């Protein structure tokens, strides 16, 4: 049973804007932390790996960057299970606190010159904490926003998740640009690099306050009313939703790899390979973020009108055809060339960002939505996106070919198109699937006996907004 228009209006009246902010603000904090690390990669290399040469130190920083991705699946197992078993609200709050704790630790670590080898070890510990939290953030926020958004505007509603993520990147790029503007290089190395990480604490406290004020989603409350909350959502993903799981991995490789090349790696690429000054590269990073912020909601709106697949297919084709010429333009080295190439790459990325989360959220039933999204997203990040900065840096150093990132994006675009070919159009689907109403093959939370489970077959959810 789909939500009625009256139910959608009720959701809107009871705090839709507040819930959108609650879903997006944790993503903002998460990606602010993540981006600061990437944008200060060359500085962190000097602070924590001073005994290595420039390329080796940078590779060490990106190796630590990748470590956080490899522990993401652990976080996805923890928070995916908690979210599907006990509700979206609890995981949203725990995730943002965990992320802030890891980032605070990172900002307080003494340098290698002060404590020696213990400094990079603590850096790895901080990144592991961040990675575990990151494993739960996307699935929690995407499930929450999809389940709260009105059906006809679900694409727009879920697009605010990535609006928040790119806004986090924009804030990070502005803060880094401010550091380079107000402080000289010696001051940045001595203490200035810590400021952006310490700013996470007040941001996280605001996010936690907002998330503690929200209610759980209508769809999750429907499961509770029906007594069909899954007691083993992770097992259920692999036993009943494996196709959706692997499709989500494909879409998230498509998104994550593009995301990390354009918004994470590109600033380092422009500094190290193109030879741009730090402040100019930071400004271009802000251009990328502003471009994406402007287009992401439009992408969500278009997907609500014409469908999810047409938007994503367009992005895949543009990525295959446009990556090489845009990187060729960037390597001209002029400010104008840098602007147009960065703008073009960010526009393609924004088409994906505005549509991918709602697409994969609509694939899963409510019973396993958060677990499926969290695990697929984390696996895509751990084994593909998280290693891209390292692989691109290593391949460029090995081959001397500055066009390696363009070839990477072309392959990613092909993966996206192949995955989309296997998927149905999901625009407007009911988020409560048949298995949510009568999960005959899986045990339900608080189920007293098999008779109760059988009696739920074909039952309609008796909640006002479901």
N, C-alpha and C positions, 0 to 999 in steps of 0.2 A: 504494500500500500504506500503510495507516494504522499508526501506532505501536501496538504491543501494550501491554496493561496492564503486562506485565513490563518493557517498555522504559520506560514512564512511571515505574515504581517505581525503575528504575535511575537515571533522570534525577534523581529526588527524592533518592536516596541520594548522588549525586555533586555536590551543591552547589547545589540549586535555590534555596535561600534566599540564598546568596551571589550567584547570578546575578540574582535579583530586585533585590537591593540595588544591584548593578552597573548594571543597567538604569535604576533609578529615581534614583540619586544625582546623575547628571549632569543629569537633568531638574530636580531640586531646585535645583541650583546655577544652572542657566540661568534658572529662573523667579524665584529669589531676586533675581538681578541685575536682571531685567526689571521685577519689581514695585517694587523700591527706586526705580528711575527714575520710575515712574508715581506712586508714593506721595509722592515729593519733588518733584513737578512744579511746584508753586507756588514752592518754595524755589529750584529750579534756574532757573526763569524770572527770578528776581531776580538770581541769581549770574551767569548767562551772557547775559541780555538786559535789563539794568537800564534802558536808555534807552527801553524800550517801556512802554505802560500795561499794566494788569493783564491784560486780555483778549488784547491783542496778544502780550504776553510768553508767556502760557499757550499761545496758538496756535503760537508759535515752538517751544516745548518739544515739543508734540505733533507738529509737523511733523518735527522731528528724530527723534522716536519712530517716525514713519512711515517715515523714510529707512531705518532698520534692517530694516524689513519688505520694502522694495523690493529690497534686496540678498540677501534670503533665497533667492530662486531660484538665485542664483549659488552659494551654499553647498550648495543641494540638488543641483545638477549635480555639484559636486566630490565631496561626501561620499556621494551616492547611487551614483555610479560606483565610488568606492573600496570601498564596502560590499558591492556585488554582485559586484565583480571580485576583491577581495582579502580579504573577510571582515568580519563585524560588529565584531569585537574592535578592529581597528586604528582604525576610524572613531570608535568610542566613546571611545578614548583621545585622539585628536587633537582631537576636538570640544571636550572639556572643558578642554583646555589653551588652545585658541583663545578660548573664551568668557571664561576667567579673565583672559587677557591684555588683552582689550578692556575688561573691567570695572576692572581695575587701572589702566589708563590713564585711564579716566574719573574714578576717585577721586583721581588725582594732578594733574589739570589745574588750573592757576591760574585765578583768577576773571577776569571781564572787566575789573574795575578794575585788575588787575595787568598783563595782557598785551594788553588790547584785543580787537580782532576775531579774533585768533588763538585765543582761548578758545572761542568757539562753533565755530570751524573744527575744533579738536581734539576737541570734543564730537561733531561729526559723524563724524570719523575713528573714534573709539572705538565709536560706535554701528554703524558699518559693519562693524567687526571682529566685534562681538557678533552682528550680523545674519547674517554669513556662517556663523558657528558655529551659530547657531540653525537655519539652513537644513538642517543635517545631524543635529541632535540628535533630533528626533522620529522620523524614518525609521529611524535607527540603533537607537534604544531600542525602538521599537514592533516592528520586525522581530526584534530580539534576544529580547525577552520572549515574543512569540508563538511563536517557534520553540523556546524552552526550556520553555514551560509545558505540563503534561500536558493532553492533548486535552480531557478532560471538565471541566477547571478552567481552560481557557484564558482565559475571560472574566475570572475573578478574577485570574489571573496577570498579564494585560496591564493590568488596572485599576490595578496598583501604579505604573504609569508616571504616571498622572494624580494618584494619591495623592502621589507625589513632587513633582509640579508645584505642587499646592495647598499642600503642606507648605512649599514654598519661599515661597509667598505669605504663609502664616501667619507664618513666621519673619520675613519682611520687614515685615509689619504690626506685629509685636511689637517689632522693632528700631526702627521709626519712632515707635511709641508711646513707647518708652523714651527716644528722643531728646527728644521733646517734654516728657516728664516730668522728666528729669534736667537738661536744659539749657534755658536761656532762649532766646528767639528770636534774639537777637544771636549767641549762641554757636553755634547751629545754622547760621546764615548764615556765620559766620566760619570754622569748621572742622568742626563736628559732622556736617554732611551727608556728609563723606567717609568716616566710620567704616563705614557699611554696605557701601559698595563695596569697601573694603579687607578686610573680613571674607571676601570671596570667595576670597582666596588660600588660606587654610588649608582651606576647604571643598573647593576644587578639588583640592588635593593629596591629601586623603583619597579623593576620588572617583577620581582617577587611580590611586592605589595599588590600590584594589579592582578597577578595570577591567583593570589589568595582570595580575591574578592569575587571570582567567577564561579559559575555553576558548571556541572558536567553537561555534556552535549545531549540534545534531544534523542539522538540515536542510541547513545550509551544508556540513557535512562530507560529507553524502550527495552533494551536487553534485560535490564534489571527487573522491569515490570513483568516481562515474559519469563524470567528466570532462565535465560539462555546465554548468560555470560559464560564464555569458555573457561574451563579450568586448566586447559593445556593449549593455549593459543599457538605457541611455537610449534608444537607437534602437529597441530591442526593445519598450519600453513603448509607444511611439507606433505601432509597426507591428502589434503583436499584443495589447496590453492597453489600447487607447485608451478602451474603454467603462468599464473599471474605473477608469481614471485620472480621467475626468470625474465618475464617481459619487463617487470619493473627494474631489474638489474640492467637490462639493455637500455632503457630510457634514462636511467640514472648515470650510466657510463656516458651517454650522449650529453647529458646536462653537465655532470660534474667535471668531465675533462675539458669541455669548452669553458666552463666557469673558471677553472684553475689556470688555464692558459691566459685567458683575457684579463681576469681581475686579480690574480695572485702572481703568476710568473711574469707577466708582461712588463711590470715595472723593473724587475731585475734584468730582463732581456734588454730593455731599452737602455739601461745604465751600462751593462756589461758588454753587450754585443753591438748595439747601435752607437754607443758612445755619448748618450745624452747626459747632461748634468743631472744631479739628484733632484733638484727642485723642479726642473722641466719634466722629468719622468713622473714626479708626484702630481704635477698639474694634469698631465695626460691621464693619469689614473683617475683623477677626479672627473675628467671629461667622460671616461668610460662609465663611471658610476652614475653620473648625471644622465647620460644617454639611456642607460638601462632603467633607471628610476622613471624616466618619462615614458618609456615604451612598455614596461611590464604590465601596468594596469590595462593599457590598450590591447595588449596581447590577450589578457584574460577576457576582456569584453568581446573581442572578435571570436574567441573560442566558444563563448556562450551563444554566439549568433550562428556561426558556420560549422562549429565542431572543433574538437581538440586536434584530430589528425591533420586537417588541412594546414593548421598553423605550424605544427611540428614538422610536417613534410617540407613545407616551404623553407623552414630554418635549416633542415638537413641539406637541401639542394644548394642553398646559399653558402653553407659552410664548405661544401665540396668545391663549388665553382669560385668562391670568393677569397678563400684563405690565402692561396699563393699570391695573387696580385696585391692583396692588402699588405702582406708581409714584405713583398718587393717594394711597395711604396714606402713602408715604414723605414726600410733600410737606406732610403735616400738621405735620411739624417736631418732634414729640415723640420722646422717647427710645424709648418703647414702640412707636410707629408705625414708627420707624426699624428697630427690632429685628425686628418681624414681617415687614416688607417685605423686608428684607435676607435673612432666613431663607428666605422663600418663593422668592426669586429664586435663591438659592444651592442650594436643594433641587432645583429644576428643572435647573439647570446640572449638578449632580452626577449626575443620571440620564444625561445625555449623556456626561459625562466618563468614567464607569465602563464605557461600552460602545462608544464611537466608535472607539477605536484598534484593538481586537480585530476589529471589524467590517471595517474597511478593510484590515487586515493579512491577513485571510482571503480577500479578493478576489483578491490577486495571487499568481502562482507565486513560488517561492523565488528563481528566477533574476533576477527584476526587482522583488522586493518592496521593497527599500530605496530604489531609485531612484524607483519609482512613488509610494511613500508620501512621500518627501522632497519631490519636485517638486510634487505635488498640495497637500500641506500648506503649502508655502511660497507657492505661488500664491494659495491661499485667504487666507493671512495678509497677503501683500503688497498685494493689490488690494481686500481687503474689511475684514478685522479691523484691520489696521494703521492704516487711515485713520479708523476709527470714532470714536476720541476727538476727533480734529480735526473731523470732520464734525458730530458731535453738538454740540460746543462752538460751532461756527460757525452751525449751524442754530438753536440756542437763542438765540444773540446776534442773529441775523437776524430771527427770528420772535417772540421773547419767549415762546415756548411751552416750558415745562419738561417737557412730556410727550414730547418728541422721542425720547428713548431707548426709551420704551415702544413707540412705533410701529416703531422699528428692530427690536426683538426680535420683534415680531409678524410682520414680513416675513421675518426669519431663520427663524422657526418654520415658515412656509409653504415656504420653500426646502428645509428639512429633510424635510418630509413629501413633497414632490414627488420629491425624490431617492430617498427610501426606497421609493416606489412602483415605481421602476424596478429595484430591487435584489432579488436572491434572498436567502433566509435562509442565513446562513453558519455557524451554530453547528455545531461538530463536523466541519467539512470537513477533508480531508487537506491539509496545507500543501505537500506535494510534489505538484504538479499533473502531468498527463501531459507537458506541455512541459518540465518539469524532468528527466524521465527520458529523453525522446527528442526533443530540440529540433531536428527535421528542418529547420526553416526559418531557424535562426539558428546562426552559428558558435560553437563552444565554446572556452573557454580551453584552451590547450595541445593542441588537436585537431591531430593530425598529418596526417590525410587524410580525405577524405570517406567512405572505407570504414569507418574507425573510428566515424564519426558514424552511419552506417547500422547498424552492428553494435549500437549502443546502443538501437535501436528496441525498445520493449517490455521493456527490461531492468528488473529489480527492483533497488532500491538495496540493496547488500550492506553495510549498516552496522548496528551493534547497536541503535541507538536510533531509527532512521528508520522 
